[in-house]
Amino acid sequence: MNDVEAMTTGHATALGVLQGLGEFLPISSSGHLIVVPWLLGWPEHGLAFDVALHLGTLAAVLYAFIGDWWRLGSAALRGALRGNPFAEAEGRLLGLIALASVPGAVAGLLLEDWADTTFRSPALVAVSMALMGAVLFAADRIGGSHAGSEDVSVGHALLIGVAQAAAIVPGVSRSGATISMARLLGYRREEAARFSFLLAPPITFGAVLVKVPKLLAAGGGDGPLVAGMVAAAVVGFLSIRVLLSYVRTRDYSPFVYYRFAFAAVVAVVLFLGR
């Protein structure tokens, strides 16, 4: 029996909850999926199981923004029928989302083996959680608040895409990195979060296509896997709603403090010889 098959439904559900929280709140789902089982002595489940949980959060973000996706897709289709899919602003935004997904896809292909092995280190998670916490704090303080989705340019899309690519390192946080870059580029807090969420489906879908068939072929534990994905979907949807509502009037500092506290706990446990 492999470690994923040995996982209980309770463990998988708890990991799904962590995935749903960490994928959209800027606290790193991958960091939590590595460190929490390590702290609690749960079976090692591996990157493929983590990616499978992304099916749940993929469903959550598609459902949460179904109206946005309809408008973006319709605009691109209308433009394409006239010979220019980017003729309308929302069609252009869809193209920029696709462009911003390229750096992450390239990083995933080049660093897949490292992501499966070397990067799955609690010490690395602690360091990246703390460093990204400092980046998020600085970006939220010095970033402007004048730009919205209509201001996304090719250059901005590529910079935010590069930030997303950095999230292949556990603890960085895909949402944390993209929100930080968007804030540095002057995007309002809610707009930064919204663009980050719209960036999630392409890169997530690509990772799922690569990893999930391998997990299922290896015997991925159907019951626990489904429980984890359902938990990730429900909690992910709620996380999106909570964060968008929260940042309309408040800053990202609670997430920064949480990241520092999480890193400190891991550092103490490592120091004590866990």
C-alpha positions in Angstrom: 0.0 0.0 0.0 1.4 3.4 -0.9 1.3 6.4 1.4 -1.7 8.0 -0.4 -3.7 4.8 -0.2 -2.9 4.8 3.6 -4.3 8.3 4.1 -7.6 8.4 6.0 -10.6 10.4 4.8 -10.2 12.6 7.8 -6.6 13.5 6.9 -7.6 14.1 3.3 -10.5 16.4 4.3 -8.2 18.4 6.6 -5.7 18.8 3.8 -8.6 19.9 1.5 -9.5 22.6 4.1 -5.9 23.8 4.1 -5.8 23.8 0.3 -9.1 25.8 0.2 -7.8 28.4 2.7 -4.2 28.6 1.4 -4.9 28.7 -2.3 -6.7 32.0 -2.1 -5.7 33.6 1.1 -2.0 34.8 0.8 -0.7 32.2 3.2 0.5 29.4 0.9 -1.5 26.2 0.4 1.6 24.2 -0.6 3.5 25.3 2.5 0.7 24.1 4.7 0.2 20.8 2.9 3.9 20.0 3.5 4.4 21.3 7.1 1.1 20.3 8.8 1.4 16.5 8.0 5.1 16.7 8.9 4.2 18.3 12.3 1.4 15.8 13.0 3.2 12.7 11.7 0.7 12.0 9.0 1.7 9.8 6.0 3.6 11.6 3.2 1.2 12.2 0.3 3.4 13.9 -2.3 3.0 16.6 -4.8 0.5 14.7 -7.0 -2.0 14.5 -4.2 -1.5 18.3 -3.5 -2.3 19.0 -7.2 -5.3 16.8 -7.1 -6.7 18.9 -4.3 -6.4 21.8 -6.8 -9.3 20.3 -8.7 -11.5 21.4 -5.8 -10.1 25.0 -5.7 -10.3 25.1 -9.5 -14.0 24.4 -9.3 -14.3 27.0 -6.6 -12.7 29.8 -8.5 -14.6 28.9 -11.8 -17.9 29.0 -9.9 -17.1 32.2 -8.0 -16.2 34.1 -11.1 -18.6 32.4 -13.6 -20.1 35.7 -14.6 -16.6 37.2 -15.2 -15.5 34.2 -17.3 -18.7 34.5 -19.3 -18.1 38.1 -20.1 -14.4 37.6 -20.9 -15.1 34.6 -23.1 -18.0 36.3 -24.9 -16.0 39.4 -25.6 -13.1 37.4 -27.0 -15.5 35.3 -29.1 -17.2 38.4 -30.5 -13.8 39.9 -31.3 -12.6 36.7 -32.9 -15.7 36.7 -35.2 -14.7 40.2 -36.3 -11.1 39.1 -36.8 -9.6 40.5 -33.6 -10.3 38.6 -30.3 -8.7 41.5 -28.4 -10.9 44.2 -29.8 -13.0 44.6 -26.6 -11.4 45.4 -23.3 -12.6 42.1 -21.6 -11.4 40.0 -24.6 -8.0 41.7 -24.2 -8.0 40.9 -20.5 -8.6 37.3 -21.2 -5.6 37.3 -23.5 -3.5 39.0 -20.8 -4.5 36.3 -18.3 -3.3 33.7 -20.8 0.0 35.6 -21.3 0.5 35.9 -17.5 0.1 32.1 -17.2 3.1 31.3 -19.4 5.9 32.0 -16.9 4.3 29.7 -14.3 3.8 26.9 -16.9 7.5 27.2 -18.0 8.7 27.1 -14.4 6.5 24.0 -13.7 7.9 22.1 -16.6 11.6 23.1 -15.8 11.4 22.5 -12.1 8.9 19.6 -11.8 11.5 17.2 -10.4 12.7 19.7 -7.8 9.1 20.5 -6.8 8.5 16.8 -6.2 11.6 16.4 -4.0 14.0 19.2 -3.0 11.3 21.9 -2.5 9.3 19.8 -0.1 11.3 20.8 2.9 9.8 22.3 6.1 13.0 24.5 6.5 12.5 25.9 3.0 8.8 26.5 3.7 9.7 28.5 6.9 12.2 30.7 5.1 9.9 31.4 2.1 6.9 32.0 4.4 8.8 34.7 6.3 10.4 36.3 3.2 7.2 36.4 1.3 5.5 37.8 4.4 8.0 40.7 4.3 7.4 41.2 0.6 3.6 41.3 1.1 3.9 43.8 3.9 6.2 46.1 1.9 4.1 45.8 -1.3 0.9 46.5 0.5 2.4 49.6 2.2 4.2 51.2 -0.7 2.0 50.1 -3.5 -0.4 52.6 -5.0 -4.2 52.2 -5.3 -5.0 53.8 -8.6 -5.1 50.9 -11.1 -7.9 48.4 -11.9 -8.4 45.6 -14.4 -8.7 48.1 -17.2 -5.1 49.1 -16.6 -3.5 45.7 -17.0 -0.8 45.9 -19.7 1.4 43.3 -21.4 4.3 44.3 -19.2 2.2 44.1 -16.0 0.7 40.7 -17.0 4.2 39.4 -17.6 5.5 40.7 -14.2 2.6 39.3 -12.3 3.1 36.0 -14.3 6.7 35.9 -13.2 5.6 36.4 -9.6 3.2 33.5 -10.0 6.0 31.3 -11.3 7.9 31.9 -8.1 5.1 30.1 -6.2 6.5 26.8 -7.3 8.6 27.2 -4.2 6.3 26.1 -1.3 5.6 28.8 1.2 5.8 31.6 -1.4 2.0 31.4 -2.1 0.7 31.9 -5.6 -1.9 34.4 -4.4 0.6 36.1 -2.1 3.2 36.6 -4.9 0.7 37.8 -7.5 -1.1 40.1 -5.1 2.2 41.6 -4.0 3.3 42.3 -7.5 0.0 43.8 -8.4 0.1 46.0 -5.4 3.6 47.2 -6.3 2.3 48.0 -9.8 -0.4 50.2 -8.2 -3.5 48.0 -8.3 -6.1 48.5 -5.6 -6.3 45.7 -3.0 -9.5 44.2 -4.3 -8.4 44.4 -7.9 -5.1 42.8 -7.1 -6.9 39.9 -5.4 -9.4 39.6 -8.2 -6.7 39.4 -10.9 -4.8 36.9 -8.8 -7.9 34.7 -8.6 -8.6 35.0 -12.4 -5.0 33.8 -13.0 -5.5 30.6 -11.0 -7.5 28.4 -13.5 -5.1 28.2 -16.4 -2.0 27.3 -14.3 -4.0 25.0 -12.1 -5.7 23.2 -15.0 -2.3 22.6 -16.5 -0.8 21.1 -13.3 -3.9 18.9 -12.9 -3.6 17.5 -16.4 0.1 16.5 -15.7 -0.2 15.2 -12.2 -3.6 13.7 -11.5 -3.5 10.9 -14.1 -0.2 9.7 -12.6 -1.8 9.8 -9.1 -4.8 7.8 -10.2 -2.6 5.3 -12.1 -0.6 4.7 -8.9 -3.7 4.1 -6.9 -4.6 7.4 -5.4 -7.2 6.4 -2.8 -10.5 7.4 -4.4 -12.5 8.0 -1.2 -10.0 10.2 0.6 -9.2 12.0 -2.6 -12.8 12.9 -3.3 -13.3 14.1 0.3 -10.2 16.3 0.0 -11.4 17.8 -3.3 -14.9 18.6 -2.0 -13.5 20.2 1.2 -11.1 22.3 -1.0 -13.9 23.4 -3.2 -16.2 24.5 -0.4 -13.6 26.2 1.7 -12.0 27.7 -1.4 -15.2 29.4 -2.5 -15.7 30.8 1.0 -12.1 32.0 1.1 -12.6 33.9 -2.2 -15.7 35.6 -0.9 -14.1 36.5 2.5 -10.9 37.9 1.1 -12.6 40.1 -1.6 -15.0 41.5 1.1 -12.2 42.0 3.6 -9.7 43.9 1.4 -12.3 46.4 0.3 -11.8 48.2 3.6 -8.7 46.7 5.2 -5.1 45.8 4.4 -3.2 42.5 4.2 -1.3 42.8 7.5 -3.1 39.9 9.3 -1.8 37.5 6.7 1.7 38.9 7.0 1.6 38.4 10.8 0.3 34.9 10.3 3.1 34.0 7.9 5.7 35.2 10.4 4.1 33.2 13.2 3.9 30.1 11.1 7.6 30.4 10.1 8.5 30.9 13.7 6.7 27.7 14.8 8.5 25.7 12.1 11.8 27.2 13.0 11.3 26.3 16.7 10.3 22.8 16.0 13.3 22.3 13.7 15.6 23.8 16.4 14.3 21.4 18.9 15.1 18.5 16.6 11.7 17.4 15.3 
